[in-house]
Amino acid sequence: ALALPSKAIPLSELLNKTRLASSRSEARRLISQGGVRVDGVRQTKDHMFSPRKGMVLQVGKRKFAKIA
């Protein structure tokens, strides 16, 4: 289990902490190319997110992470 902060953090940092992206720069590239979804909604900018229970992150077609 990962210790995620309860305050809002950038989506790129959230992807890096959940190991869906190997670095923040790779996460920003994936976001700008439209390969990242949060709860099924495509993200195109590196917005601030507060990790919450049940939140589903998706990178590409096959990488998923559910916040528990």
PQR file of N, CA, C, O and H, with PARSE charges and radii, in Angstrom:
ATOM      1  N   ALA A   1       0.851  -1.191   0.000 -0.4000 1.5000
ATOM      2  CA  ALA A   1       0.000   0.000   0.000 -0.0000 2.0000
ATOM      3  C   ALA A   1       0.880   1.232   0.000  0.5500 1.7000
ATOM      4  O   ALA A   1       1.928   1.266   0.646 -0.5500 1.4000
ATOM      5  N   LEU A   2       0.444   2.238  -0.728 -0.4000 1.5000
ATOM      6  CA  LEU A   2       1.186   3.485  -0.809 -0.0000 2.0000
ATOM      7  C   LEU A   2       0.546   4.527   0.097  0.5500 1.7000
ATOM      8  O   LEU A   2      -0.676   4.578   0.234 -0.5500 1.4000
ATOM      9  H   LEU A   2      -0.407   2.210  -1.253  0.4000 1.0000
ATOM     10  N   ALA A   3       1.371   5.346   0.706 -0.4000 1.5000
ATOM     11  CA  ALA A   3       0.875   6.446   1.532 -0.0000 2.0000
ATOM     12  C   ALA A   3       0.694   7.663   0.636  0.5500 1.7000
ATOM     13  O   ALA A   3       1.668   8.324   0.276 -0.5500 1.4000
ATOM     14  H   ALA A   3       2.364   5.305   0.595  0.4000 1.0000
ATOM     15  N   LEU A   4      -0.550   7.959   0.278 -0.4000 1.5000
ATOM     16  CA  LEU A   4      -0.831   9.115  -0.568 -0.0000 2.0000
ATOM     17  C   LEU A   4      -1.296  10.271   0.301  0.5500 1.7000
ATOM     18  O   LEU A   4      -2.021  10.063   1.274 -0.5500 1.4000
ATOM     19  H   LEU A   4      -1.341   7.423   0.571  0.4000 1.0000
ATOM     20  N   PRO A   5      -0.889  11.479  -0.035 -0.5600 1.5000
ATOM     21  CA  PRO A   5      -1.304  12.635   0.764  0.2800 2.0000
ATOM     22  C   PRO A   5      -2.791  12.911   0.583  0.5500 1.7000
ATOM     23  O   PRO A   5      -3.354  12.597  -0.465 -0.5500 1.4000
ATOM     24  N   SER A   6      -3.428  13.490   1.588 -0.4000 1.5000
ATOM     25  CA  SER A   6      -4.849  13.804   1.493 -0.0000 2.0000
ATOM     26  C   SER A   6      -5.068  15.155   0.819  0.5500 1.7000
ATOM     27  O   SER A   6      -6.185  15.468   0.405 -0.5500 1.4000
ATOM     28  H   SER A   6      -2.970  13.744   2.440  0.4000 1.0000
ATOM     29  N   LYS A   7      -4.009  15.959   0.705 -0.4000 1.5000
ATOM     30  CA  LYS A   7      -4.144  17.260   0.037 -0.0000 2.0000
ATOM     31  C   LYS A   7      -4.033  17.078  -1.470  0.5500 1.7000
ATOM     32  O   LYS A   7      -3.614  16.024  -1.948 -0.5500 1.4000
ATOM     33  H   LYS A   7      -3.102  15.705   1.041  0.4000 1.0000
ATOM     34  N   ALA A   8      -4.407  18.099  -2.204 -0.4000 1.5000
ATOM     35  CA  ALA A   8      -4.374  18.045  -3.668 -0.0000 2.0000
ATOM     36  C   ALA A   8      -2.921  18.069  -4.165  0.5500 1.7000
ATOM     37  O   ALA A   8      -2.101  18.864  -3.705 -0.5500 1.4000
ATOM     38  H   ALA A   8      -4.747  18.956  -1.816  0.4000 1.0000
ATOM     39  N   ILE A   9      -2.630  17.173  -5.117 -0.4000 1.5000
ATOM     40  CA  ILE A   9      -1.307  17.132  -5.740 -0.0000 2.0000
ATOM     41  C   ILE A   9      -1.508  17.068  -7.253  0.5500 1.7000
ATOM     42  O   ILE A   9      -2.582  16.674  -7.707 -0.5500 1.4000
ATOM     43  H   ILE A   9      -3.296  16.527  -5.490  0.4000 1.0000
ATOM     44  N   PRO A  10      -0.496  17.446  -8.045 -0.5600 1.5000
ATOM     45  CA  PRO A  10      -0.638  17.377  -9.499  0.2800 2.0000
ATOM     46  C   PRO A  10      -0.849  15.931  -9.961  0.5500 1.7000
ATOM     47  O   PRO A  10      -0.344  14.991  -9.347 -0.5500 1.4000
ATOM     48  N   LEU A  11      -1.598  15.773 -11.043 -0.4000 1.5000
ATOM     49  CA  LEU A  11      -1.883  14.445 -11.586 -0.0000 2.0000
ATOM     50  C   LEU A  11      -0.593  13.722 -11.953  0.5500 1.7000
ATOM     51  O   LEU A  11      -0.497  12.509 -11.765 -0.5500 1.4000
ATOM     52  H   LEU A  11      -2.009  16.536 -11.541  0.4000 1.0000
ATOM     53  N   SER A  12       0.404  14.444 -12.475 -0.4000 1.5000
ATOM     54  CA  SER A  12       1.669  13.813 -12.854 -0.0000 2.0000
ATOM     55  C   SER A  12       2.355  13.187 -11.642  0.5500 1.7000
ATOM     56  O   SER A  12       2.924  12.101 -11.743 -0.5500 1.4000
ATOM     57  H   SER A  12       0.326  15.429 -12.627  0.4000 1.0000
ATOM     58  N   GLU A  13       2.304  13.864 -10.503 -0.4000 1.5000
ATOM     59  CA  GLU A  13       2.909  13.329  -9.276 -0.0000 2.0000
ATOM     60  C   GLU A  13       2.123  12.116  -8.773  0.5500 1.7000
ATOM     61  O   GLU A  13       2.708  11.154  -8.277 -0.5500 1.4000
ATOM     62  H   GLU A  13       1.842  14.747 -10.420  0.4000 1.0000
ATOM     63  N   LEU A  14       0.800  12.167  -8.902 -0.4000 1.5000
ATOM     64  CA  LEU A  14      -0.049  11.041  -8.499 -0.0000 2.0000
ATOM     65  C   LEU A  14       0.260   9.801  -9.344  0.5500 1.7000
ATOM     66  O   LEU A  14       0.337   8.695  -8.810 -0.5500 1.4000
ATOM     67  H   LEU A  14       0.324  12.949  -9.305  0.4000 1.0000
ATOM     68  N   LEU A  15       0.438   9.976 -10.651 -0.4000 1.5000
ATOM     69  CA  LEU A  15       0.784   8.856 -11.527 -0.0000 2.0000
ATOM     70  C   LEU A  15       2.148   8.288 -11.181  0.5500 1.7000
ATOM     71  O   LEU A  15       2.354   7.075 -11.240 -0.5500 1.4000
ATOM     72  H   LEU A  15       0.376  10.875 -11.085  0.4000 1.0000
ATOM     73  N   ASN A  16       3.082   9.160 -10.820 -0.4000 1.5000
ATOM     74  CA  ASN A  16       4.419   8.717 -10.447 -0.0000 2.0000
ATOM     75  C   ASN A  16       4.385   7.941  -9.134  0.5500 1.7000
ATOM     76  O   ASN A  16       5.045   6.909  -9.014 -0.5500 1.4000
ATOM     77  H   ASN A  16       2.915  10.145 -10.772  0.4000 1.0000
ATOM     78  N   LYS A  17       3.626   8.422  -8.148 -0.4000 1.5000
ATOM     79  CA  LYS A  17       3.547   7.747  -6.844 -0.0000 2.0000
ATOM     80  C   LYS A  17       2.861   6.391  -6.943  0.5500 1.7000
ATOM     81  O   LYS A  17       3.205   5.474  -6.198 -0.5500 1.4000
ATOM     82  H   LYS A  17       3.090   9.260  -8.245  0.4000 1.0000
ATOM     83  N   THR A  18       1.890   6.248  -7.856 -0.4000 1.5000
ATOM     84  CA  THR A  18       1.197   4.970  -8.024 -0.0000 2.0000
ATOM     85  C   THR A  18       1.938   4.058  -8.998  0.5500 1.7000
ATOM     86  O   THR A  18       1.466   2.965  -9.310 -0.5500 1.4000
ATOM     87  H   THR A  18       1.611   6.994  -8.461  0.4000 1.0000
ATOM     88  N   ARG A  19       3.087   4.501  -9.472 -0.4000 1.5000
ATOM     89  CA  ARG A  19       3.958   3.743 -10.381 -0.0000 2.0000
ATOM     90  C   ARG A  19       3.308   3.430 -11.723  0.5500 1.7000
ATOM     91  O   ARG A  19       3.676   2.455 -12.378 -0.5500 1.4000
ATOM     92  H   ARG A  19       3.471   5.389  -9.219  0.4000 1.0000
ATOM     93  N   LEU A  20       2.343   4.251 -12.137 -0.4000 1.5000
ATOM     94  CA  LEU A  20       1.769   4.109 -13.478 -0.0000 2.0000
ATOM     95  C   LEU A  20       2.654   4.807 -14.504  0.5500 1.7000
ATOM     96  O   LEU A  20       2.550   4.541 -15.702 -0.5500 1.4000
ATOM     97  H   LEU A  20       2.044   5.043 -11.605  0.4000 1.0000
ATOM     98  N   ALA A  21       3.525   5.701 -14.036 -0.4000 1.5000
ATOM     99  CA  ALA A  21       4.508   6.370 -14.890 -0.0000 2.0000
ATOM    100  C   ALA A  21       5.840   6.337 -14.149  0.5500 1.7000
ATOM    101  O   ALA A  21       5.881   6.489 -12.928 -0.5500 1.4000
ATOM    102  H   ALA A  21       3.609   5.918 -13.063  0.4000 1.0000
ATOM    103  N   SER A  22       6.924   6.138 -14.887 -0.4000 1.5000
ATOM    104  CA  SER A  22       8.225   5.989 -14.242 -0.0000 2.0000
ATOM    105  C   SER A  22       8.799   7.318 -13.745  0.5500 1.7000
ATOM    106  O   SER A  22       9.664   7.332 -12.869 -0.5500 1.4000
ATOM    107  H   SER A  22       6.891   6.014 -15.879  0.4000 1.0000
ATOM    108  N   SER A  23       8.319   8.432 -14.302 -0.4000 1.5000
ATOM    109  CA  SER A  23       8.792   9.741 -13.859 -0.0000 2.0000
ATOM    110  C   SER A  23       7.676  10.764 -14.058  0.5500 1.7000
ATOM    111  O   SER A  23       6.693  10.498 -14.749 -0.5500 1.4000
ATOM    112  H   SER A  23       7.616   8.421 -15.013  0.4000 1.0000
ATOM    113  N   ARG A  24       7.839  11.929 -13.446 -0.4000 1.5000
ATOM    114  CA  ARG A  24       6.831  12.980 -13.601 -0.0000 2.0000
ATOM    115  C   ARG A  24       6.818  13.505 -15.023  0.5500 1.7000
ATOM    116  O   ARG A  24       5.759  13.860 -15.540 -0.5500 1.4000
ATOM    117  H   ARG A  24       8.637  12.144 -12.884  0.4000 1.0000
ATOM    118  N   SER A  25       7.997  13.560 -15.676 -0.4000 1.5000
ATOM    119  CA  SER A  25       8.027  14.048 -17.055 -0.0000 2.0000
ATOM    120  C   SER A  25       7.332  13.072 -17.995  0.5500 1.7000
ATOM    121  O   SER A  25       6.660  13.493 -18.937 -0.5500 1.4000
ATOM    122  H   SER A  25       8.857  13.271 -15.256  0.4000 1.0000
ATOM    123  N   GLU A  26       7.488  11.765 -17.749 -0.4000 1.5000
ATOM    124  CA  GLU A  26       6.766  10.781 -18.563 -0.0000 2.0000
ATOM    125  C   GLU A  26       5.261  10.917 -18.325  0.5500 1.7000
ATOM    126  O   GLU A  26       4.469  10.804 -19.260 -0.5500 1.4000
ATOM    127  H   GLU A  26       8.034  11.423 -16.984  0.4000 1.0000
ATOM    128  N   ALA A  27       4.873  11.158 -17.080 -0.4000 1.5000
ATOM    129  CA  ALA A  27       3.457  11.332 -16.746 -0.0000 2.0000
ATOM    130  C   ALA A  27       2.884  12.552 -17.465  0.5500 1.7000
ATOM    131  O   ALA A  27       1.780  12.487 -18.006 -0.5500 1.4000
ATOM    132  H   ALA A  27       5.517  11.250 -16.320  0.4000 1.0000
ATOM    133  N   ARG A  28       3.625  13.666 -17.477 -0.4000 1.5000
ATOM    134  CA  ARG A  28       3.162  14.867 -18.183 -0.0000 2.0000
ATOM    135  C   ARG A  28       3.019  14.604 -19.678  0.5500 1.7000
ATOM    136  O   ARG A  28       2.080  15.098 -20.303 -0.5500 1.4000
ATOM    137  H   ARG A  28       4.521  13.719 -17.038  0.4000 1.0000
ATOM    138  N   ARG A  29       3.946  13.824 -20.267 -0.4000 1.5000
ATOM    139  CA  ARG A  29       3.876  13.489 -21.691 -0.0000 2.0000
ATOM    140  C   ARG A  29       2.633  12.641 -21.969  0.5500 1.7000
ATOM    141  O   ARG A  29       1.917  12.889 -22.940 -0.5500 1.4000
ATOM    142  H   ARG A  29       4.709  13.423 -19.760  0.4000 1.0000
ATOM    143  N   LEU A  30       2.375  11.638 -21.119 -0.4000 1.5000
ATOM    144  CA  LEU A  30       1.196  10.791 -21.286 -0.0000 2.0000
ATOM    145  C   LEU A  30      -0.089  11.612 -21.189  0.5500 1.7000
ATOM    146  O   LEU A  30      -1.027  11.399 -21.957 -0.5500 1.4000
ATOM    147  H   LEU A  30       2.957  11.436 -20.331  0.4000 1.0000
ATOM    148  N   ILE A  31      -0.127  12.547 -20.247 -0.4000 1.5000
ATOM    149  CA  ILE A  31      -1.305  13.401 -20.075 -0.0000 2.0000
ATOM    150  C   ILE A  31      -1.515  14.255 -21.320  0.5500 1.7000
ATOM    151  O   ILE A  31      -2.634  14.354 -21.823 -0.5500 1.4000
ATOM    152  H   ILE A  31       0.635  12.721 -19.623  0.4000 1.0000
ATOM    153  N   SER A  32      -0.446  14.874 -21.820 -0.4000 1.5000
ATOM    154  CA  SER A  32      -0.580  15.761 -22.985 -0.0000 2.0000
ATOM    155  C   SER A  32      -0.985  14.998 -24.241  0.5500 1.7000
ATOM    156  O   SER A  32      -1.617  15.565 -25.132 -0.5500 1.4000
ATOM    157  H   SER A  32       0.464  14.794 -21.412  0.4000 1.0000
ATOM    158  N   GLN A  33      -0.626  13.709 -24.322 -0.4000 1.5000
ATOM    159  CA  GLN A  33      -0.994  12.901 -25.479 -0.0000 2.0000
ATOM    160  C   GLN A  33      -2.381  12.262 -25.331  0.5500 1.7000
ATOM    161  O   GLN A  33      -2.840  11.563 -26.234 -0.5500 1.4000
ATOM    162  H   GLN A  33      -0.112  13.248 -23.599  0.4000 1.0000
ATOM    163  N   GLY A  34      -3.046  12.502 -24.196 -0.4000 1.5000
ATOM    164  CA  GLY A  34      -4.405  12.010 -24.006 -0.0000 2.0000
ATOM    165  C   GLY A  34      -4.488  10.559 -23.579  0.5500 1.7000
ATOM    166  O   GLY A  34      -5.519   9.919 -23.786 -0.5500 1.4000
ATOM    167  H   GLY A  34      -2.672  13.070 -23.463  0.4000 1.0000
ATOM    168  N   GLY A  35      -3.427  10.019 -22.988 -0.4000 1.5000
ATOM    169  CA  GLY A  35      -3.426   8.613 -22.602 -0.0000 2.0000
ATOM    170  C   GLY A  35      -3.786   8.348 -21.157  0.5500 1.7000
ATOM    171  O   GLY A  35      -3.609   7.230 -20.673 -0.5500 1.4000
ATOM    172  H   GLY A  35      -2.590  10.538 -22.820  0.4000 1.0000
ATOM    173  N   VAL A  36      -4.292   9.359 -20.453 -0.4000 1.5000
ATOM    174  CA  VAL A  36      -4.584   9.200 -19.021 -0.0000 2.0000
ATOM    175  C   VAL A  36      -6.055   9.496 -18.761  0.5500 1.7000
ATOM    176  O   VAL A  36      -6.599  10.492 -19.237 -0.5500 1.4000
ATOM    177  H   VAL A  36      -4.435  10.267 -20.846  0.4000 1.0000
ATOM    178  N   ARG A  37      -6.691   8.606 -17.992 -0.4000 1.5000
ATOM    179  CA  ARG A  37      -8.086   8.814 -17.597 -0.0000 2.0000
ATOM    180  C   ARG A  37      -8.190   8.718 -16.078  0.5500 1.7000
ATOM    181  O   ARG A  37      -7.503   7.919 -15.441 -0.5500 1.4000
ATOM    182  H   ARG A  37      -6.250   7.796 -17.605  0.4000 1.0000
ATOM    183  N   VAL A  38      -9.061   9.546 -15.515 -0.4000 1.5000
ATOM    184  CA  VAL A  38      -9.376   9.495 -14.090 -0.0000 2.0000
ATOM    185  C   VAL A  38     -10.870   9.250 -13.989  0.5500 1.7000
ATOM    186  O   VAL A  38     -11.668  10.080 -14.424 -0.5500 1.4000
ATOM    187  H   VAL A  38      -9.620  10.194 -16.032  0.4000 1.0000
ATOM    188  N   ASP A  39     -11.255   8.119 -13.419 -0.4000 1.5000
ATOM    189  CA  ASP A  39     -12.664   7.710 -13.319 -0.0000 2.0000
ATOM    190  C   ASP A  39     -13.338   7.723 -14.694  0.5500 1.7000
ATOM    191  O   ASP A  39     -14.501   8.109 -14.818 -0.5500 1.4000
ATOM    192  H   ASP A  39     -10.608   7.445 -13.065  0.4000 1.0000
ATOM    193  N   GLY A  40     -12.603   7.300 -15.722 -0.4000 1.5000
ATOM    194  CA  GLY A  40     -13.163   7.200 -17.070 -0.0000 2.0000
ATOM    195  C   GLY A  40     -13.163   8.484 -17.869  0.5500 1.7000
ATOM    196  O   GLY A  40     -13.591   8.485 -19.022 -0.5500 1.4000
ATOM    197  H   GLY A  40     -11.659   6.987 -15.622  0.4000 1.0000
ATOM    198  N   VAL A  41     -12.695   9.580 -17.292 -0.4000 1.5000
ATOM    199  CA  VAL A  41     -12.677  10.873 -17.985 -0.0000 2.0000
ATOM    200  C   VAL A  41     -11.259  11.182 -18.427  0.5500 1.7000
ATOM    201  O   VAL A  41     -10.346  11.224 -17.603 -0.5500 1.4000
ATOM    202  H   VAL A  41     -12.347   9.579 -16.354  0.4000 1.0000
ATOM    203  N   ARG A  42     -11.064  11.401 -19.737 -0.4000 1.5000
ATOM    204  CA  ARG A  42      -9.731  11.693 -20.276 -0.0000 2.0000
ATOM    205  C   ARG A  42      -9.214  13.022 -19.740  0.5500 1.7000
ATOM    206  O   ARG A  42      -9.940  14.016 -19.698 -0.5500 1.4000
ATOM    207  H   ARG A  42     -11.806  11.367 -20.406  0.4000 1.0000
ATOM    208  N   GLN A  43      -7.959  13.022 -19.334 -0.4000 1.5000
ATOM    209  CA  GLN A  43      -7.312  14.229 -18.811 -0.0000 2.0000
ATOM    210  C   GLN A  43      -6.323  14.746 -19.855  0.5500 1.7000
ATOM    211  O   GLN A  43      -5.537  13.973 -20.404 -0.5500 1.4000
ATOM    212  H   GLN A  43      -7.370  12.215 -19.368  0.4000 1.0000
ATOM    213  N   THR A  44      -6.360  16.049 -20.129 -0.4000 1.5000
ATOM    214  CA  THR A  44      -5.442  16.627 -21.110 -0.0000 2.0000
ATOM    215  C   THR A  44      -4.513  17.664 -20.483  0.5500 1.7000
ATOM    216  O   THR A  44      -3.588  18.147 -21.136 -0.5500 1.4000
ATOM    217  H   THR A  44      -6.999  16.677 -19.683  0.4000 1.0000
ATOM    218  N   LYS A  45      -4.756  18.006 -19.216 -0.4000 1.5000
ATOM    219  CA  LYS A  45      -3.892  18.955 -18.516 -0.0000 2.0000
ATOM    220  C   LYS A  45      -3.504  18.368 -17.160  0.5500 1.7000
ATOM    221  O   LYS A  45      -4.213  17.522 -16.615 -0.5500 1.4000
ATOM    222  H   LYS A  45      -5.507  17.614 -18.685  0.4000 1.0000
ATOM    223  N   ASP A  46      -2.386  18.818 -16.630 -0.4000 1.5000
ATOM    224  CA  ASP A  46      -1.867  18.322 -15.358 -0.0000 2.0000
ATOM    225  C   ASP A  46      -2.573  19.040 -14.203  0.5500 1.7000
ATOM    226  O   ASP A  46      -1.963  19.862 -13.519 -0.5500 1.4000
ATOM    227  H   ASP A  46      -1.810  19.504 -17.074  0.4000 1.0000
ATOM    228  N   HIS A  47      -3.861  18.731 -13.983 -0.4000 1.5000
ATOM    229  CA  HIS A  47      -4.662  19.369 -12.935 -0.0000 2.0000
ATOM    230  C   HIS A  47      -4.264  18.869 -11.549  0.5500 1.7000
ATOM    231  O   HIS A  47      -3.557  17.871 -11.411 -0.5500 1.4000
ATOM    232  H   HIS A  47      -4.357  18.064 -14.539  0.4000 1.0000
ATOM    233  N   MET A  48      -4.727  19.578 -10.539 -0.4000 1.5000
ATOM    234  CA  MET A  48      -4.528  19.155  -9.157 -0.0000 2.0000
ATOM    235  C   MET A  48      -5.650  18.185  -8.795  0.5500 1.7000
ATOM    236  O   MET A  48      -6.814  18.425  -9.116 -0.5500 1.4000
ATOM    237  H   MET A  48      -5.302  20.389 -10.651  0.4000 1.0000
ATOM    238  N   PHE A  49      -5.292  17.082  -8.120 -0.4000 1.5000
ATOM    239  CA  PHE A  49      -6.273  16.089  -7.694 -0.0000 2.0000
ATOM    240  C   PHE A  49      -6.049  15.754  -6.236  0.5500 1.7000
ATOM    241  O   PHE A  49      -4.912  15.693  -5.770 -0.5500 1.4000
ATOM    242  H   PHE A  49      -4.347  16.888  -7.859  0.4000 1.0000
ATOM    243  N   SER A  50      -7.142  15.538  -5.515 -0.4000 1.5000
ATOM    244  CA  SER A  50      -7.078  15.018  -4.151 -0.0000 2.0000
ATOM    245  C   SER A  50      -7.388  13.529  -4.239  0.5500 1.7000
ATOM    246  O   SER A  50      -8.509  13.159  -4.590 -0.5500 1.4000
ATOM    247  H   SER A  50      -8.066  15.588  -5.894  0.4000 1.0000
ATOM    248  N   PRO A  51      -6.417  12.663  -3.927 -0.5600 1.5000
ATOM    249  CA  PRO A  51      -6.686  11.225  -3.982  0.2800 2.0000
ATOM    250  C   PRO A  51      -7.818  10.863  -3.022  0.5500 1.7000
ATOM    251  O   PRO A  51      -7.789  11.245  -1.852 -0.5500 1.4000
ATOM    252  N   ARG A  52      -8.805  10.131  -3.514 -0.4000 1.5000
ATOM    253  CA  ARG A  52      -9.921   9.716  -2.665 -0.0000 2.0000
ATOM    254  C   ARG A  52     -10.204   8.234  -2.872  0.5500 1.7000
ATOM    255  O   ARG A  52      -9.802   7.652  -3.879 -0.5500 1.4000
ATOM    256  H   ARG A  52      -8.828   9.821  -4.464  0.4000 1.0000
ATOM    257  N   LYS A  53     -10.888   7.637  -1.928 -0.4000 1.5000
ATOM    258  CA  LYS A  53     -11.210   6.205  -1.982 -0.0000 2.0000
ATOM    259  C   LYS A  53     -12.045   5.887  -3.216  0.5500 1.7000
ATOM    260  O   LYS A  53     -12.998   6.597  -3.535 -0.5500 1.4000
ATOM    261  H   LYS A  53     -11.215   8.110  -1.110  0.4000 1.0000
ATOM    262  N   GLY A  54     -11.675   4.816  -3.904 -0.4000 1.5000
ATOM    263  CA  GLY A  54     -12.447   4.379  -5.056 -0.0000 2.0000
ATOM    264  C   GLY A  54     -12.082   5.051  -6.362  0.5500 1.7000
ATOM    265  O   GLY A  54     -12.636   4.704  -7.404 -0.5500 1.4000
ATOM    266  H   GLY A  54     -10.900   4.239  -3.645  0.4000 1.0000
ATOM    267  N   MET A  55     -11.164   6.003  -6.334 -0.4000 1.5000
ATOM    268  CA  MET A  55     -10.730   6.717  -7.543 -0.0000 2.0000
ATOM    269  C   MET A  55      -9.937   5.755  -8.432  0.5500 1.7000
ATOM    270  O   MET A  55      -9.043   5.064  -7.944 -0.5500 1.4000
ATOM    271  H   MET A  55     -10.713   6.285  -5.487  0.4000 1.0000
ATOM    272  N   VAL A  56     -10.255   5.703  -9.729 -0.4000 1.5000
ATOM    273  CA  VAL A  56      -9.576   4.799 -10.656 -0.0000 2.0000
ATOM    274  C   VAL A  56      -8.733   5.611 -11.633  0.5500 1.7000
ATOM    275  O   VAL A  56      -9.238   6.489 -12.333 -0.5500 1.4000
ATOM    276  H   VAL A  56     -10.982   6.264 -10.125  0.4000 1.0000
ATOM    277  N   LEU A  57      -7.438   5.299 -11.666 -0.4000 1.5000
ATOM    278  CA  LEU A  57      -6.516   5.934 -12.611 -0.0000 2.0000
ATOM    279  C   LEU A  57      -6.230   4.932 -13.722  0.5500 1.7000
ATOM    280  O   LEU A  57      -6.039   3.745 -13.459 -0.5500 1.4000
ATOM    281  H   LEU A  57      -7.028   4.586 -11.097  0.4000 1.0000
ATOM    282  N   GLN A  58      -6.201   5.409 -14.964 -0.4000 1.5000
ATOM    283  CA  GLN A  58      -5.897   4.534 -16.092 -0.0000 2.0000
ATOM    284  C   GLN A  58      -4.863   5.208 -16.974  0.5500 1.7000
ATOM    285  O   GLN A  58      -4.986   6.384 -17.318 -0.5500 1.4000
ATOM    286  H   GLN A  58      -6.356   6.373 -15.178  0.4000 1.0000
ATOM    287  N   VAL A  59      -3.824   4.430 -17.340 -0.4000 1.5000
ATOM    288  CA  VAL A  59      -2.816   4.900 -18.277 -0.0000 2.0000
ATOM    289  C   VAL A  59      -2.802   3.908 -19.435  0.5500 1.7000
ATOM    290  O   VAL A  59      -2.526   2.724 -19.247 -0.5500 1.4000
ATOM    291  H   VAL A  59      -3.724   3.475 -17.061  0.4000 1.0000
ATOM    292  N   GLY A  60      -3.099   4.400 -20.627 -0.4000 1.5000
ATOM    293  CA  GLY A  60      -3.173   3.526 -21.787 -0.0000 2.0000
ATOM    294  C   GLY A  60      -4.369   2.590 -21.684  0.5500 1.7000
ATOM    295  O   GLY A  60      -5.354   2.897 -21.012 -0.5500 1.4000
ATOM    296  H   GLY A  60      -3.323   5.363 -20.780  0.4000 1.0000
ATOM    297  N   LYS A  61      -4.277   1.449 -22.355 -0.4000 1.5000
ATOM    298  CA  LYS A  61      -5.395   0.508 -22.354 -0.0000 2.0000
ATOM    299  C   LYS A  61      -5.340  -0.471 -21.200  0.5500 1.7000
ATOM    300  O   LYS A  61      -6.382  -0.960 -20.763 -0.5500 1.4000
ATOM    301  H   LYS A  61      -3.478   1.200 -22.902  0.4000 1.0000
ATOM    302  N   ARG A  62      -4.157  -0.770 -20.697 -0.4000 1.5000
ATOM    303  CA  ARG A  62      -4.018  -1.912 -19.789 -0.0000 2.0000
ATOM    304  C   ARG A  62      -3.509  -1.598 -18.387  0.5500 1.7000
ATOM    305  O   ARG A  62      -3.476  -2.500 -17.549 -0.5500 1.4000
ATOM    306  H   ARG A  62      -3.310  -0.373 -21.052  0.4000 1.0000
ATOM    307  N   LYS A  63      -3.115  -0.376 -18.095 -0.4000 1.5000
ATOM    308  CA  LYS A  63      -2.589  -0.055 -16.766 -0.0000 2.0000
ATOM    309  C   LYS A  63      -3.651   0.663 -15.947  0.5500 1.7000
ATOM    310  O   LYS A  63      -4.116   1.739 -16.323 -0.5500 1.4000
ATOM    311  H   LYS A  63      -3.142   0.356 -18.775  0.4000 1.0000
ATOM    312  N   PHE A  64      -4.028   0.061 -14.827 -0.4000 1.5000
ATOM    313  CA  PHE A  64      -5.047   0.629 -13.955 -0.0000 2.0000
ATOM    314  C   PHE A  64      -4.514   0.685 -12.520  0.5500 1.7000
ATOM    315  O   PHE A  64      -3.661  -0.110 -12.126 -0.5500 1.4000
ATOM    316  H   PHE A  64      -3.649  -0.812 -14.522  0.4000 1.0000
ATOM    317  N   ALA A  65      -5.034   1.636 -11.758 -0.4000 1.5000
ATOM    318  CA  ALA A  65      -4.770   1.690 -10.319 -0.0000 2.0000
ATOM    319  C   ALA A  65      -6.022   2.215  -9.651  0.5500 1.7000
ATOM    320  O   ALA A  65      -6.589   3.219 -10.081 -0.5500 1.4000
ATOM    321  H   ALA A  65      -5.727   2.282 -12.078  0.4000 1.0000
ATOM    322  N   LYS A  66      -6.456   1.535  -8.594 -0.4000 1.5000
ATOM    323  CA  LYS A  66      -7.616   1.983  -7.828 -0.0000 2.0000
ATOM    324  C   LYS A  66      -7.118   2.433  -6.462  0.5500 1.7000
ATOM    325  O   LYS A  66      -6.404   1.700  -5.778 -0.5500 1.4000
ATOM    326  H   LYS A  66      -5.995   0.719  -8.245  0.4000 1.0000
ATOM    327  N   ILE A  67      -7.497   3.633  -6.074 -0.4000 1.5000
ATOM    328  CA  ILE A  67      -7.094   4.174  -4.783 -0.0000 2.0000
ATOM    329  C   ILE A  67      -7.964   3.524  -3.707  0.5500 1.7000
ATOM    330  O   ILE A  67      -9.192   3.594  -3.759 -0.5500 1.4000
ATOM    331  H   ILE A  67      -8.078   4.228  -6.630  0.4000 1.0000
ATOM    332  N   ALA A  68      -7.307   2.892  -2.731 -0.4000 1.5000
ATOM    333  CA  ALA A  68      -8.058   2.195  -1.668 -0.0000 2.0000
ATOM    334  C   ALA A  68      -8.035   2.997  -0.387  0.5500 1.7000
ATOM    335  O   ALA A  68      -8.610   2.575   0.616 -0.5500 1.4000
ATOM    336  H   ALA A  68      -6.310   2.835  -2.689  0.4000 1.0000
TER
END
